[in-house]
Amino acid sequence: MRAIRLVDLAHQKIAEILKADDMAIDATTGNGHDTAFLARQVGSGGRVYGFDIRSDAICNTKLLLKTQEILDRVVLFQIGHENLSTCIPLQHRNMIRAVMFNLGYLPGGDKQQQSTCIESSLIAIKSAAQLIGSGGRISVLCYTGHPGGHEETEAIKTYTRSLPNEFKVTIHAPVSGIKLPPELIIIEKQNYT
């Protein structure tokens, strides 16, 4: 039996709680695959907010969403994910059901270009924890093999240990011979209703 890829596991964990008419955030749009996944989940009555600092990432995402005819469900911001709390409308705060992060470099992009970093990622994840409603989930896919990736992952794990008891954190890492394997961190705000 083949192990599930962490990106597929992230989608599975988010699909368990994200339904039609919900609101979600893709904090790192990249080439748009997570954004499109979220947009399909929320349907025509939902809304997805997508963020990426790179213009080529926003263009790639927009093209994919147009091709799949779901662009009208998404609002894209070419801005760093550390600014996401300032872009989410006040009436949608605490109504966000899911936030996805796929950290590191733009897949297929120039590795000399900017990647995510500890400071901005921590600010964004803290903001996401404040924006999600009860029962909401945050998925953080961390790639530890690039310069700074291991340190970024460890800083995020350290932060999750400081979250209040209303949050449940699960960390998934593949059992393999890879020296620095990717890790998936799922943060769930407990549903007390």
N, C-alpha and C positions, 0 to 999 in steps of 0.2 A: 504494500500500500504506500503510495507516494504522499509525502508530507505536504500540507497545504502551504502555499506561498503566503508570506506575511501580508502582502498587499491584498490578497484574496480574503485573508482572515480579517483584516481591517474592514473591508467591505461587508463581510458577513456580520461582524459585531455591530456595525452601524445600521445595517439593514434590519436587524432585530428590533430596533427602536424608532427608526425614521420612517414615517408614513406620509401619505398624500396630505397636502396642505400644510405640512410642517415647514420650518425654516432651518437652514443649515449654513455652515461656513466652510469653505475650502481655503485654509490659511496659506496654502502654497500651491497655486494652480498648476505650475509646471506646464505640461503639455495638455492639461485639461481632462485627464481620465477620471480623476476623483471628482472633479467638478461635474462632469457629465453623469457619473454614477449618482451623485447627490441630486442632480436635477431630475433624473428619471425617478428617483425615490419620492421626491416631494410632489411630483406631478404638476399639472398646469396651474393649480391653485396655491402651490408653495413658492418659496423664494430661497435662492442660494446666493450668498455673498462670497465672491472669490477675490483673493489677494495674491499679487506677486509683484516684486520690485522690478522685474525684468520685462521690457516691452515685448521681446520675442515670446516670452511665456504667455503674456496676455493675448498676443496675436494668435499663437498656436491654440490656445483655449477657445478663443472666439471662433476660429475656423472649425474646430471640432464640434462645438455647440451648434453652429449654423448648419453643418452637415447633418447633424442628428435632429435638427429642427426643434431645439430646446433652449435656444439662446434667450428667449423671452422670459424664462424662469430665473435668469441669472443676472446679477449686478456685479460687474468686474471693476476692481480698483487696482491701478498700477501704483502700488504703494507697499512699503514693507509691512509684514504681518504684525509687527509691534504696534502698528497704528489701528488695528482692527476695531478696538473698542470705540474709537472716535468716529468710525464710519457706519456703525450699526445704528439704525434709527432708535430713538429712545423707546418707542412703543414695542420694539421687538426684543428688548433686553429681558432676560430671564424667560424668553420664549424660544430660544435657540435649542433645537433638539440634538444637533450633532455638529462637531467641529473636527475637521481632518487636517492633519499635518503630514507632509511627506518631506522630511528634512534632507539637506545635502545640496547637491547640484541639480540643475535642470537636466532631466534625463535626455541623453543624446546631445546635450549642449557642450559648449567649450568649457573644459575643466579649469581653464585659467580665469574664467569669469567668476563672479561672486557666488558663494554658497551661503547657506544659512549659518548663523553664528550663535554662540551661547546667549549673549545679552539680549538680542532681539527675539530669539525663540522663547526664552524664559518670560519676557514681558508678554508675548503673544499667548503663551499657554496660561499664564496667570489671568489675563483678560478673558480668555475662553472659559476658564473655570468660573468667572463671575457672570458671564453672559448666558451660560446654559441653564435651562430650567430643570426642575426636579425630574429625574429619570433620564436626563440627557447624557450623552457620551462624547468624549474626546478621544480620538485615536492619533497617536504620534508614532509615525514610522521613522526610526532613527537608523542612519547608515553610519556605522562606526569606522569604516575602513579609510575614509578620506581624511586629509589633514584637519584636525580640530573636531572631527566627527565623534570620536570616542569621548573626548572631554565634554562635548555638547550633550551627549547621551547621559553621561554620569551626572552632569549638573541637573538635567531634567529629572532623573531618578531621585536625586537628593531633594529637589523641590517637592516631588510628589509625596515624599515621606513627611513633609511638613503640612500637608493638606488636612483640614479638619475631618472629623469622623464621618461627616455626611458624604465623603468621597471614598469610593472603593477603587483601588489601583491594582491592575493585573499586568504583569510583564511577560511577554512571549518572546522567546529566543530559540532559534532552531538548534537542534542538537546535530552538529556537523563538525567537520574538520576545518572549517573556515576559521582563520586566526581571529578576525574581528567581524563576527556575523552581525547582520542587522538585528534590531530589536523593535518589537511593537509594544508600546505602552498604551493601555486602555484606562482611561479615567472616567468613572461613572459617578454622577451625582445621584445619590440614593433617592428613591421615590417614596416619600413618607405620606403620600395622600391615600 
